[in-house]
Amino acid sequence: MSLTAPRRRYRPPAPLGGRRVAPGGRRRGVTALGFLAPALLVLTVFVGWPMVSALRTSFTDASGFGDAEWVGFDNYVQVFTDPDLLNAVTNTLWYTVLFTPTAVVAALALALVLNSPALPFRGFFRTALFLPFVVSLAVAAYAWTYLIDPQVGLLNHWLSGLGLQLGNVLEDPQLAMPAVALVAVWKNFGFYLVIFLAGLQDIPGSLYEAAKVDGAGVWRRFTNVTLPLLSNTLAFVLVFAMIAALQAFDQIYVMTGGGPYGNTQTIVMEIYESGFRKLELGFASALSYVLLIATLLLSVVQFVFFGRRERDAQ
């Protein structure tokens, strides 16, 4: 039996450009690109090119008829100086304040309830609460319009049995915006509920058991265990809900059309009015890009928050 170490096989050094590509690697890359090509083509035609075209249009006075003239940044200046647009911005912020906390808190509260193993029929309740998210928002808005109708609405009929009268909510300047925000909450909070459930199920049960041993009650376990470990999920849902609120259009268009008296006229409604009714395509495109930048800023805040938490955790 030889005690000498086995001689290692000579391996030439890697080339200066890095490791040489395996014989089949290039072929696999071409194959992958071939599979991706249809999706890339669709994205380029229906997303990339319209975005580039809209950016160019935002620097013109295009109306859809005749030749468009280059106006530079005049449309963007008008976005920040138009007094009528201030009403749309204010309404959008008010809608965001109504929708975001309500949807997030409702989703989190119900997720905590549905995450309990002692709750019977958990699967049924989870499915029932998620189903509204599958329905089109325009369809849900039509249904709610008839439900709260003062003449034929079932909701008014039920409330009248209790001696209450809801009235014509969608024609009330004070109640129209809360009504359309409520429809959006009903439609979307099931999606946020599922995200919170996924986050709650990632929290180890041993942490709750240790907290119980230390004498922590329900509120202490929620504030000291659940919230800290659910903070990333909570931040994601908050940013996602705010982006959805900034893009509110469907139920407002169906239920109020921006009324009454412009009290539900949001930024996206203003884009629609400017582009398709007033035929101010240049201004509508500029306003669209301003909204896009605001949405991107919210996304950047989300990425910065997640990145900082990951660095702190290391």
C-alpha positions as semicolon CSV with decimal commas, in nm:
position;residue;x (nm);y (nm);z (nm)
1;M;0,000;0,000;0,000
2;S;0,154;0,325;-0,110
3;L;0,156;0,612;0,137
4;T;0,231;0,872;-0,123
5;A;-0,044;1,124;-0,207
6;P;-0,208;1,075;-0,545
7;R;-0,075;1,301;-0,813
8;R;-0,320;1,576;-0,905
9;R;-0,422;1,606;-1,264
10;Y;-0,287;1,917;-1,433
11;R;-0,554;2,178;-1,507
12;P;-0,460;2,471;-1,734
13;P;-0,535;2,819;-1,602
14;A;-0,858;2,986;-1,706
15;P;-0,833;3,236;-1,992
16;L;-0,804;3,605;-1,912
17;G;-1,160;3,671;-2,024
18;G;-1,300;3,442;-1,756
19;R;-1,414;3,083;-1,768
20;R;-1,463;2,935;-2,111
21;V;-1,832;2,877;-2,194
22;A;-1,928;2,511;-2,189
23;P;-1,998;2,363;-2,531
24;G;-2,372;2,339;-2,464
25;G;-2,403;2,663;-2,267
26;R;-2,425;2,892;-2,568
27;R;-2,682;2,666;-2,726
28;R;-2,893;2,671;-2,408
29;G;-2,872;3,051;-2,400
30;V;-2,999;3,073;-2,757
31;T;-3,279;2,831;-2,673
32;A;-3,380;3,036;-2,369
33;L;-3,377;3,353;-2,578
34;G;-3,599;3,180;-2,833
35;F;-3,855;3,099;-2,564
36;L;-3,840;3,456;-2,432
37;A;-3,863;3,617;-2,775
38;P;-4,247;3,606;-2,808
39;A;-4,298;3,766;-2,466
40;L;-4,027;4,025;-2,533
41;L;-4,186;4,105;-2,868
42;V;-4,530;4,155;-2,709
43;L;-4,383;4,374;-2,433
44;T;-4,192;4,581;-2,686
45;V;-4,492;4,634;-2,914
46;F;-4,762;4,687;-2,652
47;V;-4,563;4,838;-2,361
48;G;-4,225;4,970;-2,471
49;W;-4,326;5,147;-2,791
50;P;-4,641;5,308;-2,641
51;M;-4,434;5,442;-2,351
52;V;-4,177;5,594;-2,586
53;S;-4,452;5,733;-2,808
54;A;-4,634;5,883;-2,507
55;L;-4,311;6,043;-2,388
56;R;-4,262;6,208;-2,726
57;T;-4,628;6,317;-2,731
58;S;-4,590;6,483;-2,392
59;F;-4,359;6,741;-2,553
60;T;-4,609;6,830;-2,827
61;D;-4,955;6,986;-2,858
62;A;-5,098;6,670;-3,015
63;S;-5,476;6,644;-3,032
64;G;-5,516;6,334;-3,246
65;F;-5,596;6,540;-3,554
66;G;-5,352;6,715;-3,781
67;D;-4,979;6,762;-3,725
68;A;-4,846;6,803;-3,372
69;E;-4,610;7,088;-3,295
70;W;-4,319;7,064;-3,053
71;V;-4,388;7,271;-2,738
72;G;-4,103;7,153;-2,515
73;F;-4,182;7,148;-2,144
74;D;-4,498;7,360;-2,171
75;N;-4,724;7,065;-2,090
76;Y;-4,522;6,979;-1,779
77;V;-4,533;7,342;-1,668
78;Q;-4,911;7,334;-1,712
79;V;-4,931;7,019;-1,499
80;F;-4,782;7,203;-1,203
81;T;-4,964;7,534;-1,260
82;D;-5,314;7,433;-1,374
83;P;-5,559;7,530;-1,094
84;D;-5,811;7,266;-1,206
85;L;-5,550;6,995;-1,157
86;L;-5,504;7,093;-0,793
87;N;-5,857;6,965;-0,725
88;A;-5,771;6,629;-0,884
89;V;-5,451;6,600;-0,678
90;T;-5,639;6,686;-0,357
91;N;-5,909;6,430;-0,433
92;T;-5,648;6,164;-0,511
93;L;-5,472;6,225;-0,181
94;W;-5,806;6,214;0,002
95;Y;-5,891;5,887;-0,170
96;T;-5,548;5,748;-0,074
97;V;-5,604;5,844;0,291
98;L;-5,946;5,676;0,289
99;F;-5,846;5,362;0,102
100;T;-5,495;5,269;0,216
101;P;-5,528;5,255;0,599
102;T;-5,876;5,100;0,583
103;A;-5,778;4,824;0,341
104;V;-5,448;4,745;0,517
105;V;-5,590;4,745;0,872
106;A;-5,892;4,535;0,769
107;A;-5,669;4,286;0,589
108;L;-5,426;4,259;0,880
109;A;-5,702;4,220;1,140
110;L;-5,878;3,946;0,946
111;A;-5,546;3,775;0,868
112;L;-5,474;3,753;1,241
113;V;-5,816;3,595;1,296
114;L;-5,792;3,353;1,003
115;N;-5,440;3,249;1,102
116;S;-5,570;3,094;1,423
117;P;-5,575;2,711;1,405
118;A;-5,874;2,707;1,641
119;L;-6,099;2,887;1,392
120;P;-6,340;2,647;1,218
121;F;-6,399;2,666;0,842
122;R;-6,081;2,869;0,788
123;G;-6,055;2,757;0,428
124;F;-6,409;2,869;0,350
125;F;-6,360;3,213;0,503
126;R;-6,028;3,264;0,326
127;T;-6,182;3,176;-0,009
128;A;-6,492;3,391;0,050
129;L;-6,287;3,697;0,146
130;F;-6,050;3,656;-0,149
131;L;-6,323;3,609;-0,412
132;P;-6,404;3,983;-0,454
133;F;-6,047;4,039;-0,574
134;V;-6,111;3,806;-0,868
135;V;-6,411;4,013;-0,982
136;S;-6,346;4,302;-1,220
137;L;-6,351;4,635;-1,039
138;A;-6,586;4,782;-1,301
139;V;-6,832;4,494;-1,250
140;A;-6,809;4,536;-0,872
141;A;-6,871;4,910;-0,911
142;Y;-7,186;4,847;-1,117
143;A;-7,312;4,602;-0,854
144;W;-7,249;4,845;-0,569
145;T;-7,412;5,128;-0,762
146;Y;-7,737;4,932;-0,763
147;L;-7,693;4,814;-0,405
148;I;-7,677;5,171;-0,269
149;D;-7,930;5,318;-0,512
150;P;-8,186;5,520;-0,306
151;Q;-8,481;5,384;-0,505
152;V;-8,412;5,017;-0,581
153;G;-8,101;4,944;-0,374
154;L;-8,110;4,647;-0,137
155;L;-7,889;4,826;0,113
156;N;-8,135;5,112;0,148
157;H;-8,419;4,862;0,171
158;W;-8,249;4,676;0,455
159;L;-8,161;4,996;0,639
160;S;-8,517;5,126;0,605
161;G;-8,629;4,823;0,804
162;L;-8,414;4,954;1,088
163;G;-8,555;5,303;1,054
164;L;-8,246;5,437;0,873
165;Q;-8,226;5,608;0,536
166;L;-7,897;5,620;0,349
167;G;-8,005;5,861;0,075
168;N;-7,836;5,918;-0,259
169;V;-7,478;5,869;-0,149
170;L;-7,319;5,908;-0,492
171;E;-7,478;6,252;-0,537
172;D;-7,362;6,376;-0,197
173;P;-7,039;6,582;-0,223
174;Q;-6,931;6,465;0,124
175;L;-7,013;6,094;0,092
176;A;-6,933;6,019;-0,272
177;M;-6,558;5,974;-0,222
178;P;-6,592;5,752;0,090
179;A;-6,844;5,541;-0,106
180;V;-6,611;5,474;-0,401
181;A;-6,321;5,414;-0,161
182;L;-6,530;5,160;0,029
183;V;-6,596;4,968;-0,293
184;A;-6,220;4,957;-0,362
185;V;-6,155;4,833;-0,007
186;W;-6,414;4,557;-0,048
187;K;-6,261;4,461;-0,381
188;N;-5,890;4,462;-0,289
189;F;-5,843;4,383;0,078
190;G;-5,872;4,007;0,013
191;F;-5,549;4,023;-0,187
192;Y;-5,371;4,201;0,098
193;L;-5,521;3,945;0,336
194;V;-5,350;3,660;0,149
195;I;-5,015;3,842;0,162
196;F;-5,048;3,897;0,537
197;L;-5,142;3,531;0,589
198;A;-4,826;3,424;0,407
199;G;-4,619;3,655;0,627
200;L;-4,786;3,533;0,948
201;Q;-4,725;3,169;0,862
202;D;-4,351;3,239;0,828
203;I;-4,332;3,349;1,193
204;P;-4,212;3,055;1,409
205;G;-4,471;2,942;1,663
206;S;-4,195;2,893;1,921
207;L;-4,161;3,271;1,954
208;Y;-4,524;3,299;2,063
209;E;-4,478;3,013;2,307
210;A;-4,174;3,183;2,457
211;A;-4,366;3,510;2,486
212;K;-4,649;3,330;2,667
213;V;-4,402;3,176;2,909
214;D;-4,266;3,525;2,981
215;G;-4,619;3,641;3,065
216;A;-4,688;3,846;2,752
217;G;-5,055;3,896;2,673
218;V;-5,222;3,910;2,334
219;W;-5,137;4,276;2,274
220;R;-4,775;4,236;2,388
221;R;-4,729;3,935;2,161
222;F;-4,873;4,134;1,870
223;T;-4,655;4,442;1,925
224;N;-4,333;4,261;2,025
225;V;-4,345;3,952;1,803
226;T;-4,593;3,985;1,517
227;L;-4,539;4,344;1,408
228;P;-4,156;4,340;1,405
229;L;-4,143;4,015;1,207
230;L;-4,423;4,130;0,976
231;S;-4,276;4,474;0,908
232;N;-4,142;4,387;0,562
233;T;-4,477;4,245;0,457
234;L;-4,657;4,544;0,604
235;A;-4,432;4,786;0,417
236;F;-4,490;4,601;0,091
237;V;-4,868;4,603;0,134
238;L;-4,870;4,972;0,227
239;V;-4,670;5,074;-0,079
240;F;-4,875;4,845;-0,303
241;A;-5,201;4,991;-0,167
242;M;-5,080;5,350;-0,211
243;I;-4,980;5,282;-0,572
244;A;-5,324;5,131;-0,634
245;A;-5,486;5,439;-0,476
246;L;-5,288;5,676;-0,700
247;Q;-5,417;5,485;-1,003
248;A;-5,785;5,485;-0,898
249;F;-6,014;5,509;-1,200
250;D;-6,250;5,217;-1,269
251;Q;-6,504;5,245;-0,990
252;I;-6,494;5,626;-0,999
253;Y;-6,566;5,632;-1,373
254;V;-6,853;5,384;-1,334
255;M;-7,010;5,516;-1,013
256;T;-6,969;5,894;-1,025
257;G;-6,786;5,992;-1,344
258;G;-6,580;6,235;-1,136
259;G;-6,883;6,404;-0,978
260;P;-7,067;6,535;-0,798
261;Y;-6,921;6,879;-0,874
262;G;-6,576;6,729;-0,933
263;N;-6,548;6,588;-0,579
264;T;-6,429;6,248;-0,705
265;Q;-6,218;6,374;-0,995
266;T;-5,881;6,200;-0,949
267;I;-5,555;6,231;-1,141
268;V;-5,630;5,932;-1,365
269;M;-5,981;6,069;-1,429
270;E;-5,816;6,398;-1,529
271;I;-5,588;6,209;-1,769
272;Y;-5,891;6,043;-1,924
273;E;-6,084;6,370;-1,951
274;S;-5,788;6,555;-2,103
275;G;-5,693;6,284;-2,348
276;F;-6,026;6,148;-2,471
277;R;-6,274;6,429;-2,420
278;K;-6,074;6,749;-2,448
279;L;-5,833;6,588;-2,700
280;E;-5,532;6,740;-2,521
281;L;-5,313;6,436;-2,577
282;G;-4,988;6,620;-2,505
283;F;-5,108;6,741;-2,166
284;A;-5,257;6,399;-2,082
285;S;-4,927;6,228;-2,170
286;A;-4,729;6,471;-1,956
287;L;-4,965;6,416;-1,662
288;S;-4,932;6,040;-1,711
289;Y;-4,554;6,061;-1,685
290;V;-4,574;6,277;-1,373
291;L;-4,796;6,010;-1,217
292;L;-4,550;5,742;-1,333
293;I;-4,262;5,922;-1,163
294;A;-4,462;5,953;-0,839
295;T;-4,533;5,579;-0,852
296;L;-4,167;5,500;-0,917
297;L;-4,066;5,712;-0,618
298;L;-4,293;5,504;-0,395
299;S;-4,132;5,189;-0,535
300;V;-3,784;5,331;-0,466
301;V;-3,887;5,402;-0,106
302;Q;-3,997;5,040;-0,078
303;F;-3,667;4,904;-0,216
304;V;-3,462;5,134;0,010
305;F;-3,661;5,022;0,314
306;F;-3,617;4,654;0,233
307;G;-3,248;4,699;0,157
308;R;-3,184;4,878;0,485
309;R;-3,362;4,611;0,686
310;E;-3,162;4,336;0,515
311;R;-2,835;4,516;0,591
312;D;-2,937;4,564;0,953
313;A;-3,026;4,196;0,981
314;Q;-2,681;4,083;0,862
